[in-house]
Structures are given as C-alpha cells and as structure tokens.
Amino acid sequence: MRILFTTIPLPGHFFPLVPLGWACAAVGHDVLVASTDGFLPTVLRSGLPGASCGPGTGFVDLATDGSASGGFEELRFTNGRMFGRIATGNLPGMTRLVDSWRPDLVVSERAEFAGPVAALAHRIPHCELHWGAAPLAEYRAAAAVELRSRLAALGVTDLPRPALSINPWPPSLRLDYATFHQSIRHVPYNGEARVPDWLLAPRRRPRVCLTLGTVVPRQGRGRVAETVLGILARLTELDIEVVVAVDDRIAAGWPALPEGVAHVGRMPLSPVFAGCDAAIHHGGQGTALAALEAGLPQLVLPVFDDQFDNADAVVRAGVGMRLTPDQVSPDAVARNCAELLDLPRYRSSAARVAEEIHAQPSPVRIVDRLVDVATGRDTRGRAA
C-alpha cells in the first residue's frame, strides 16, 4: 500500500507524523512525505523519503502573536487563513504528486489542507494526525475561505472531513469533541538528537529546562520573549541547574547569561526532559506532550493560539501551572517554579499522565487501521 504523509513546513507539525511514517514503512508499506522545497531537508533527515509540493511560504513572517488585538476566535481565524494560503500555493503541486504517485491513503497533520483536497479530487481516503488539545474549528473555516474556488470546482463548499483522526494526547486530557479519536502512543522524535555528555552524568541539584519552541523566539514579540533573560537570572537564585533549549542562532545573539545557567542551545527535548525535574515552556503541543511523556511538572507560559488550550489541559490534569502573558515576570516564574519543585502532587500527577501515555497503542498497531480505512474495511465510523 502507498501512504502519502503531508505537512506544512514547521518541525512541530511534521515531527508527530514521523513515528507513524516509520511504522508504516517498517511493516512494508511505501511511504512518501510531501512538503515544501525548503522544508525537504528536515523531512529527509527523519529517514523518510520526501517530495516537494511547492516553493512554500515563510510561516514565522505570517504567524500571529496572541498578544495582538482581537479575540482568540479572530486570531485563530487569521492563522487559519494563513494555513489556507499555504495550501492554495501548494495545491497544484500536491495534486500533480497525488496524480503521479497514486497513493492509497493520504495522512495529513491537522493544519495541512492541500493533501486532503487533493485526496478528495482523486477519491482517495484521508486521515488526520490531530495534534494539540484545541478544536481549532477556526482553522478549517478560514482555510475553506481561502480554498473556496478550488472546493467549488470539486462541487463542495467545505473541506473534506478525515475518515479517521489519530490523536497522541492522553485521553484524560482531551476535550469532549476528541473523545472518539483513535488513540496513538506519543513516540518522541526530536530531529537530529545528539545527546550531550552532561545529560548522562548524575545531577547534583534539581534541573529545570526552559524552552520557547521554534516560533516564539523568532517572532521577538510578547512579554515571554522580552523577559526571558530576566527570568533566567531570577531562576538561578533558586539554587537549581537551568538549561535553555533554544536555537543556537538565537542563543548566539544573547548577552552573557547568569552563571547558574548551565547549558544553552539546541537540544533534543525528550532526552533532556528525561534528565530534568521540571519544565518551563510556551505550551506548544510538541513540547507539552514531550514533557507529559517524561512525567515532568510544567509551568506553561502561553503566547498565542492553541498554546492556551494546551496550558489549560496541563492545569486540569494537575500536572502544572500557567501564567498568562500579562502575568509573566521573573518573580512570578521563579515563584511558580519553586512550587512545582517543592510540592509532590505535581510530580505524582505527571507520573500518572505519563503512564497513561505509555499505555496507548503504539504506531505499529495503528497501521492496520490505516489499511482498513484505505481499503474501505473500517466500520467504526468517520472521525468527528
């Protein structure tokens, strides 16, 4: 069977697809990943074959900062239109790729819409890798506006619904709309994951990792990005070891950091989190899920979009706390971090969620259901 995976050009969107792609290839299926020209090196480093579907659009330049004016629904609609514009630009190339390679199934991460539309045009079933806690109905509605002429040519007015939604979030943290999603175990993929020597040595003090993901530091907007150096200085007063996972090019532009900041730069989050006692992060779905999988208490500092929903899920599970952008200050972050480390209830709740994640079916076990969807044998109903 041929399975086409599709993704927008962001690591946080592509990385959750990789273990499922590996699983499909491992049991003998032909796998291909479609994304934009500039993102193909990231795809190829995963060990999966890739093909271009278009020149691509710079995401960071188009991303919306959650601190800007407008409510959540308006901001998410704006981001959805941006994803729709990416899909519009990629749709001709995606359609040619589907026409020539003839996949039996298309599997798209939830913000990539060219793949599902091309699958509809060729009457091929498609599934969705559903990341994050939020419904994000605004994404679909806005992308449909951008793609309306293409959809009209196919005789429809809305984006096609997936035959199956595959969800790596633990069931206890999902909202009601995702109750019947197909569960899949979160298997971490970190890209090039060189594990530093210091991570393998015993630690003498509690270790806390601070990371702000891919988009937030590059936007350079919002109180979290503006206060990160003050936050680091205040954290080092807690007598803890602080590591900062951030792109090396961003770290190179920072001034000298406090002595208590032990390590700074790009790091593979899953091994790093496994060697930490708590995490402070922006609420990106990949980062939050990696911390949950590692059983870490978390302080979430959401900046925009679905990060707020992911932060709420962490708080509801008793795994950690969150600070809204207007609440973020070095003192507030340090105070909350100290509480995470001091109170056992956060670690016990985090351990419970980690056990739930590890109990979900592995990607290999999901492959048979993908085959059932592709061949029309899946009788468990369409995804919500």
PyMOL commands that set and color helices and strands:
alter all, ss='L'
color gray80, all
select helices_A, chain A and resi 11-26+37-45+59-62+72-101+114-121+137-146+148-153+171-173+176-178+197-200+215-219+223-238+248-252+269-274+285-293+307-316+325-327+330-342+344-358+363-375
alter helices_A, ss='H'
color red, helices_A
select strands_A, chain A and resi 2-6+30-35+50-52+105-109+126-129+164-167+182-183+207-211+241-245+261-265+278-281+298-300+320-322
alter strands_A, ss='S'
color yellow, strands_A
deselect
rebuild
show_as cartoon
